[in-house]
Amino acid sequence: MAFHEIRFPLPIALGASGGPERRTEIVTLGSGREERNSPWAMSRRRYNAGLGLRKLDDIHELIAFFEARRGRLYGFRWRDRADWKSGGPGAGVTPLDQTLGEGDGERVSFPLVKTYVSGEASYTREIAKPVAGSVRVSVAGAEQEEGVDFAVDHASGVVTFAVAPAAGESVTAGYEFDVPVRFDTDFLDINLAAFEAGSVPDIPVIEIRL
């Protein structure tokens, strides 16, 4: 899939709205009871980066970013300000934040994941776009050194060890991450509402699967 490893400009995205979307099919039976099913195994994020009144320099930067992505053609990175790292919003990244799996003495590759837990239920999300320099990894509680003990593919979110973790050793990681997205429109409706200023009230952005 065509993807550009560049993040949507953070200053322009300030004030964006959006979050996870689910798809649930509901059938109401004659008794009034419901049967519910989800055709999606994973959630999908949607955002709107619509700009209020901004100076023309910001509008020009947005136009350049949009044109370089060819509208909906190329994907790009997006920083979700509500959910952008392995731990909580107020916590620093640690190598113990998320469990990636358990060693078996042979496996060397572990995809980054983030698990959301509420009560007895949980959901594990694949993390495909970690931020370079932010990934910390540990094996059996001992932090590893990037470039020596492991490498990270920042385009896919896969951690690869130089030596396979031993059987039973827990592999954990902490990181910052972006969301792979694309524009969900091929048209920017720009309103030059004032002298040297304008607005783009609707800039839909949608998560893509890689």
Secondary structure, 3 states (H helix, E strand, C coil): CCEEEEECCHHHHCCCEEEEECCCEEEECCCCCEEEECCCCCCEEEEECCEEEEEHHHHHHHHHHHHHCCCCCCEEEECCCCCCECCCCCCCCCCCCEEEEECCCCCCEEECEEEEEECCEEEEEECCEECCCCCEEEECCEECCECCCEEEECCCCEEEECCCCCCCCEEEEECEEEEEEEECCCCCCCEEEECCEEEECCCEEEECCC
